[in-house]
Amino acid sequence: MFWKYNNPSSSQLETILSKQDVTLKEVMDEEDILNECKAQNKQLLEFLIKQEVLQELVTLTTTEPPEDIDERSRFKYANIACEMITCDIPSLNERLAGDETLLSKLYAFLDREPPLNPLLASFFSKIMAVLIAKKTEQNWLSNQVTCIQVIDFLKAKDNFVQLLLNHISTSAIMDLTLKLMTQVVEVRQNILNYLDSQRIIQNLVALLDPKVDSGRHNNVAQLLRDFIVQARDNQRNSTERIDPDPLLNALESPETVALLLDHILAEEKCETAIVGGIQVLLELLDANKTNIPFAFNYPNANYDDQNDNDGRQRVVESTLKEIQKRLKDFHNLLLDPPKKASILTTVGLLEPPLGNTRLQVTRLLATLISIGGGELAQEVISLGTMSVLIDLFFAFPWNNFLHTQVQACISAALNFNLPSDQGDNIALSKHLLVNCKLVERILEAWKENDEKSETSPIGNARRGYMGHLINIANILVIMCSDTPLGIMLKDNSPETAEALRAFNENTLTEANRVREALLAGVHPHTVNEDSDEYEISFPTAGSGSQLSLANFYDAYGAYNDEDFEFKDGEDALPTIESRSGMNFDLSEGDLVQQHELFKQVCAQNINTLDDADDQIFDEKEHTFQTVIEKDAERNSSSDSEEGDDPLMEAELWNRPNEASEAPSMIISEDPWGAKSDTASTGGSDWANFSVAVFDAKFDTIEKPNEAVAPVPENDLKIENVETEAEESPTGVKQESIDIAQLQIEENAVASTTNETSATKDNQQVQNKETSKMETDTMQKEAVVKSEVTPPAIPLPEA
């Protein structure tokens, strides 16, 4: 931990420790005292290992504070003292373990009349566990020193084990006892032999006597069960060969099992003693099957595991024989359990209630029948135990804990199988059908349930055992199909066999179908893999939303979650197999034509700029090229720079398509709303063609000084160009949208002169420029079939 090596010393704590008359409580009042202990502050350790300080620490942890102290701070110093002692400080542990006076003061806590203070008992237990149990970071020598010294001190006390047993009802003392029995590593065999010599196992079993207080019954049973599990795990998981555990051998011995049965089945019946004893027996029989090693299931297990299984099997057989001798006593407990007061429940008054005793006896019987032999089966048959269990099943219709255990008993009895040399292997099953009349009881209970369900005030309220009754009936039908048991039933009671067959065909099959049917017919986590679409329900606010959803499906289709799932080994989502069905309203030809058109327009603008060596433009760059990329050097050559229109790009790409082309006209002014300025350099009157609108169309030539209203512009749409050219009112043949756009760009003119600039020189300049543009157009577009050059456009007045 970081504070063990890197935590700096507290200057405030060192100041306090430097005082001559410093007290322990003053040191304990420091906020970081525990962190300083874990960091092994040298000055603090020198203070703590003093004899008088250690004595005060032990006193605080074992002495109950005065009752007049506020409860919130009453055990403050006791808790801090315990934490300081158990900080895993080797020097402190060695000093405490090596001082017999301190150990005697600590040991004196046990020599009190029960009950102990549970909080102080937890402090005592924690300190003792630190001294005797090996910790991960503790070195071997330190553990040997402290553990051996403490164990020798405890062994010297004649009444140590007895004191532990006296206070076993305190959970902290029970935990300490378990640690002594299972977690002492270095001197394991030493402490185990000592405890065995003190007959700790036999003394613990004797505490399950009905005369002992019930508080110790529960803790003793829990202690013995935990010890069986941990001791078996220690033997199985040990990496080194270890000696047998004398305590475990003592508990598994037939003598101890017989002693346990004598105490719990005494004439005086005590439910806590009986229940605790049965739980220990079930652990010895390994009823939970949670600790069976894999060697039990695999034939190729190693030799040690096989020996362990053989030893466990011998323990089960010896325990089973001892229980079988007292089987009649357990049978009598079903008929006459310990007395219990009546209990009022929501379904009525239980007088008497089932009780935990009969429930645990039923659980024990289910385990015995499943692992027992022929002698046990004959004993059960002679006692009539199965009939008693069936009676209890129907007598407590709402106790599902009982129903589960009775079902386990009946299932084990119906599946009971013995080798042919050990007697009749279906004797117990035959007893269930013939003597216990199991089939008749099931049919009668089913009929009674149907009648009471019809007359129930709450309507269709079936009995609480019906689910388990269906399970028992299904097992019975399977076992009586084409088996020796079924043949026996047909021979001895053909009416019962026929009733069972009819019940199976008419009633049980339907009950199984209803019970196995999923709610709404489909498991909520199951996806219909055969369907490619989901039925998505949206709020029906109007037909518009439904139409929108329908259009979405028509355009893009619908997909399920599997189309978007990651597969193992893939780094990206898989492609959608049906994406070709998506309709984006664009054909491949449209995409190619638009791409070529864009390239040509950009190239035209670039070529126009290349010819600017002998021209001076006062321009406002609103072209495709300037929208895509701003050229700083080109802009610096212009005398007047204007910012880009933020709406231009959106307008270029988002104009609506029209079915028919509007008549084209020449617009006499900048379509972007910007006025043209006269070039400031050189006085040139050349027109600025870079401001032309590419998609404008013209059907007439504007006369000079004639105001013409602009018409809506059409988008760059290439559809049936030849047909539109034929129908054009001007007779202008529009072979291609590319030619038209280039001609428009070359012939668009902005105002560059004043009122007196319409002179002969300007007309000559204009004619010269027109001729030059026609020559450039012919060179760039070789595919032009015909060329129409509009008349020269007079310059309007400024």
Secondary structure as the mmCIF struct_conf table of DSSP 4:
data_model
#
loop_
_struct_conf.conf_type_id
_struct_conf.id
_struct_conf.beg_label_comp_id
_struct_conf.beg_label_asym_id
_struct_conf.beg_label_seq_id
_struct_conf.end_label_comp_id
_struct_conf.end_label_asym_id
_struct_conf.end_label_seq_id
HELX_RH_3T_P HELX_RH_3T_P1 PHE A 2 LYS A 4
TURN_TY1_P TURN_TY1_P1 TYR A 5 TYR A 5
BEND BEND1 ASN A 6 ASN A 6
HELX_LH_PP_P HELX_LH_PP_P1 ASN A 7 SER A 10
HELX_RH_AL_P HELX_RH_AL_P1 SER A 11 LEU A 17
TURN_TY1_P TURN_TY1_P2 SER A 18 SER A 18
BEND BEND2 LYS A 19 LYS A 19
TURN_TY1_P TURN_TY1_P3 GLN A 20 ASP A 21
HELX_RH_AL_P HELX_RH_AL_P2 LEU A 24 MET A 28
TURN_TY1_P TURN_TY1_P4 ASP A 29 ASP A 29
BEND BEND3 GLU A 30 GLU A 30
TURN_TY1_P TURN_TY1_P5 GLU A 31 ASP A 32
HELX_RH_AL_P HELX_RH_AL_P3 ILE A 33 LYS A 38
TURN_TY1_P TURN_TY1_P6 ALA A 39 GLN A 40
HELX_RH_AL_P HELX_RH_AL_P4 LYS A 42 LEU A 48
TURN_TY1_P TURN_TY1_P7 ILE A 49 ILE A 49
BEND BEND4 LYS A 50 LYS A 50
HELX_RH_AL_P HELX_RH_AL_P5 GLN A 51 THR A 62
BEND BEND5 THR A 63 THR A 63
HELX_LH_PP_P HELX_LH_PP_P2 GLU A 64 PRO A 66
TURN_TY1_P TURN_TY1_P8 GLU A 67 ASP A 68
BEND BEND6 ILE A 69 ILE A 69
TURN_TY1_P TURN_TY1_P9 GLU A 71 PHE A 75
HELX_RH_AL_P HELX_RH_AL_P6 LYS A 76 ILE A 85
TURN_TY1_P TURN_TY1_P10 THR A 86 THR A 86
BEND BEND7 CYS A 87 CYS A 87
HELX_RH_AL_P HELX_RH_AL_P7 PRO A 90 ALA A 97
TURN_TY1_P TURN_TY1_P11 GLY A 98 GLY A 98
HELX_RH_AL_P HELX_RH_AL_P8 GLU A 100 TYR A 107
TURN_TY1_P TURN_TY1_P12 ALA A 108 LEU A 110
BEND BEND8 ASP A 111 ARG A 112
HELX_LH_PP_P HELX_LH_PP_P3 GLU A 113 GLU A 113
BEND BEND9 PRO A 114 PRO A 115
HELX_LH_PP_P HELX_LH_PP_P4 LEU A 116 ASN A 117
HELX_RH_AL_P HELX_RH_AL_P9 PRO A 118 ILE A 132
BEND BEND10 ALA A 133 ALA A 133
TURN_TY1_P TURN_TY1_P13 THR A 136 GLU A 137
BEND BEND11 GLN A 138 GLN A 138
HELX_RH_AL_P HELX_RH_AL_P10 TRP A 140 LYS A 155
TURN_TY1_P TURN_TY1_P14 ALA A 156 ALA A 156
TURN_TY1_P TURN_TY1_P15 ASP A 158 ASN A 159
HELX_RH_AL_P HELX_RH_AL_P11 PHE A 160 ASN A 166
TURN_TY1_P TURN_TY1_P16 HIS A 167 SER A 169
BEND BEND12 THR A 170 THR A 170
HELX_RH_AL_P HELX_RH_AL_P12 SER A 171 THR A 182
TURN_TY1_P TURN_TY1_P17 GLU A 186 VAL A 187
HELX_RH_AL_P HELX_RH_AL_P13 ARG A 188 SER A 197
TURN_TY1_P TURN_TY1_P18 GLN A 198 ARG A 199
HELX_RH_AL_P HELX_RH_AL_P14 ILE A 200 ALA A 206
TURN_TY1_P TURN_TY1_P19 LEU A 207 LEU A 208
BEND BEND13 ASP A 209 ASP A 209
TURN_TY1_P TURN_TY1_P20 PRO A 210 LYS A 211
BEND BEND14 VAL A 212 VAL A 212
HELX_RH_AL_P HELX_RH_AL_P15 SER A 214 ASN A 237
BEND BEND15 THR A 239 GLU A 240
HELX_RH_AL_P HELX_RH_AL_P16 PRO A 246 GLU A 252
BEND BEND16 SER A 253 SER A 253
HELX_RH_AL_P HELX_RH_AL_P17 PRO A 254 ILE A 264
TURN_TY1_P TURN_TY1_P21 LEU A 265 LEU A 265
BEND BEND17 ALA A 266 GLU A 268
HELX_RH_AL_P HELX_RH_AL_P18 GLU A 271 LEU A 284
TURN_TY1_P TURN_TY1_P22 LEU A 285 ASN A 288
BEND BEND18 THR A 290 ASN A 291
HELX_RH_3T_P HELX_RH_3T_P2 PHE A 294 PHE A 296
TURN_TY1_P TURN_TY1_P23 ASN A 297 ASN A 297
TURN_TY1_P TURN_TY1_P24 PRO A 299 ASN A 300
HELX_RH_AL_P HELX_RH_AL_P19 TYR A 303 LYS A 325
TURN_TY1_P TURN_TY1_P25 ARG A 326 ARG A 326
HELX_RH_AL_P HELX_RH_AL_P20 LEU A 327 LEU A 335
BEND BEND19 ASP A 336 ASP A 336
STRN STRN1 ILE A 343 THR A 345
TURN_TY1_P TURN_TY1_P26 THR A 346 VAL A 347
STRN STRN2 GLY A 348 LEU A 350
BEND BEND20 GLU A 351 PRO A 352
HELX_RH_AL_P HELX_RH_AL_P21 GLY A 355 ILE A 371
HELX_RH_AL_P HELX_RH_AL_P22 GLY A 374 LEU A 383
TURN_TY1_P TURN_TY1_P27 GLY A 384 GLY A 384
HELX_RH_AL_P HELX_RH_AL_P23 THR A 385 ALA A 395
TURN_TY1_P TURN_TY1_P28 PRO A 397 TRP A 398
HELX_RH_AL_P HELX_RH_AL_P24 ASN A 400 LEU A 414
TURN_TY1_P TURN_TY1_P29 ASN A 415 ASN A 415
HELX_RH_3T_P HELX_RH_3T_P3 SER A 420 GLN A 422
BEND BEND21 GLY A 423 GLY A 423
TURN_TY1_P TURN_TY1_P30 ASN A 425 ILE A 426
HELX_RH_AL_P HELX_RH_AL_P25 ALA A 427 LYS A 430
HELX_RH_PI_P HELX_RH_PI_P1 HIS A 431 ASN A 435
BEND BEND22 CYS A 436 CYS A 436
HELX_RH_AL_P HELX_RH_AL_P26 LEU A 438 THR A 455
TURN_TY1_P TURN_TY1_P31 PRO A 457 ILE A 458
BEND BEND23 GLY A 459 ASN A 460
TURN_TY1_P TURN_TY1_P32 GLY A 464 TYR A 465
HELX_RH_AL_P HELX_RH_AL_P27 MET A 466 MET A 479
TURN_TY1_P TURN_TY1_P33 CYS A 480 CYS A 480
BEND BEND24 SER A 481 THR A 483
HELX_RH_AL_P HELX_RH_AL_P28 PRO A 484 ASN A 492
HELX_RH_AL_P HELX_RH_AL_P29 PRO A 494 PHE A 503
HELX_RH_PI_P HELX_RH_PI_P2 ASN A 504 LEU A 508
HELX_RH_AL_P HELX_RH_AL_P30 THR A 509 GLU A 516
BEND BEND25 ALA A 517 ALA A 517
HELX_LH_PP_P HELX_LH_PP_P5 LEU A 518 LEU A 518
HELX_RH_3T_P HELX_RH_3T_P4 LEU A 519 GLY A 521
BEND BEND26 VAL A 522 VAL A 522
TURN_TY1_P TURN_TY1_P34 PRO A 524 HIS A 525
TURN_TY1_P TURN_TY1_P35 GLU A 529 ASP A 530
BEND BEND27 ASP A 532 ASP A 532
BEND BEND28 ALA A 541 ALA A 541
HELX_RH_AL_P HELX_RH_AL_P31 SER A 543 TYR A 556
HELX_RH_3T_P HELX_RH_3T_P5 ASP A 561 PHE A 564
TURN_TY1_P TURN_TY1_P36 ASP A 568 GLY A 569
BEND BEND29 ASP A 571 ALA A 572
HELX_LH_PP_P HELX_LH_PP_P6 LEU A 573 ILE A 576
TURN_TY1_P TURN_TY1_P37 GLU A 577 SER A 578
HELX_RH_3T_P HELX_RH_3T_P6 ARG A 579 GLY A 581
BEND BEND30 ASP A 585 ASP A 585
HELX_RH_AL_P HELX_RH_AL_P32 GLU A 588 ASP A 610
HELX_RH_3T_P HELX_RH_3T_P7 ASP A 611 ASP A 614
BEND BEND31 THR A 623 THR A 623
HELX_RH_AL_P HELX_RH_AL_P33 PHE A 624 ILE A 628
HELX_RH_AL_P HELX_RH_AL_P34 ALA A 632 SER A 636
TURN_TY1_P TURN_TY1_P38 SER A 637 SER A 637
BEND BEND32 SER A 638 SER A 640
HELX_LH_PP_P HELX_LH_PP_P7 GLY A 643 ASP A 645
TURN_TY1_P TURN_TY1_P39 PRO A 646 LEU A 647
HELX_RH_AL_P HELX_RH_AL_P35 MET A 648 TRP A 653
HELX_LH_PP_P HELX_LH_PP_P8 ARG A 655 ASN A 657
BEND BEND33 ALA A 659 SER A 660
HELX_LH_PP_P HELX_LH_PP_P9 GLU A 661 SER A 664
BEND BEND34 SER A 668 GLU A 669
TURN_TY1_P TURN_TY1_P40 PRO A 671 TRP A 672
BEND BEND35 GLY A 673 GLY A 673
HELX_LH_PP_P HELX_LH_PP_P10 ALA A 674 SER A 676
BEND BEND36 SER A 680 THR A 681
TURN_TY1_P TURN_TY1_P41 GLY A 682 GLY A 683
HELX_RH_3T_P HELX_RH_3T_P8 PHE A 689 VAL A 691
TURN_TY1_P TURN_TY1_P42 PHE A 694 ASP A 695
BEND BEND37 ASP A 699 THR A 700
HELX_LH_PP_P HELX_LH_PP_P11 ILE A 701 LYS A 703
TURN_TY1_P TURN_TY1_P43 PRO A 704 ASN A 705
HELX_LH_PP_P HELX_LH_PP_P12 PRO A 712 ASP A 715
BEND BEND38 GLU A 719 ASN A 720
HELX_RH_AL_P HELX_RH_AL_P36 VAL A 721 GLU A 726
TURN_TY1_P TURN_TY1_P44 GLU A 727 GLU A 727
TURN_TY1_P TURN_TY1_P45 PRO A 729 THR A 730
HELX_RH_AL_P HELX_RH_AL_P37 ILE A 737 ASN A 747
BEND BEND39 THR A 753 THR A 753
TURN_TY1_P TURN_TY1_P46 GLU A 755 THR A 756
BEND BEND40 THR A 759 THR A 759
HELX_RH_AL_P HELX_RH_AL_P38 LYS A 760 LYS A 780
TURN_TY1_P TURN_TY1_P47 ALA A 782 VAL A 783
BEND BEND41 LYS A 785 LYS A 785
HELX_LH_PP_P HELX_LH_PP_P13 PRO A 790 GLU A 797
#
